[in-house]
């Protein structure tokens, strides 16, 4: 029931954004040609879904830290998909807000978690590559090729999703929900130590 409601709300938001989008959006900075169809930037919109799907996978983890990271990715992926689909000013603004939310949830995911250093180093390297690609492939930048089948911005979406997945894999909750539950049960039977 909850999933159905989420899908209905998302579809309604997308419909409103599509119906109220400007006929001629302002010049973007994501270096993908804008189409007149339903998907204004189909490549960027489809790869934003990668962020959403990675977030959903992490959200169903038993690890609280991974769920936090997954929630941030799902929010960012959803907002980004709406933004690239419609290029509506509200969706573009929401995309920026969602990125901040994802960063905050990512930082919160670090709290209460032990970090596996090698995986986190790999995540930082992937994230750095993603950010570099994002900066260098914006409109007017050296790696911008609006005619490309796969733009640098689309690559940014995929790389940042991969970086977040690796970062999430590096996190292990200090106390897992199962351990917390068994500890609570043990304390109830034996009293405080």
Secondary structure, DSSP 8 states (H G I E B T S, - for coil): -HHHHHHHHHHHHHHHHHHHS-SS----SS-----SSS-TTHHHHHHHHHHHHHHHHHHT-S-HHHHHHHHHHHHHHHHHHHHHHH--HHHHHHHHHHHHHHHHHHHHHHTTEEE-HHHHHHHHHHHHHHHHHHHHTSTTSTT--TT-SS-HHHHHHHHHHHHHHHHHHTEEESS-HHHHHHHHHHHHHH---
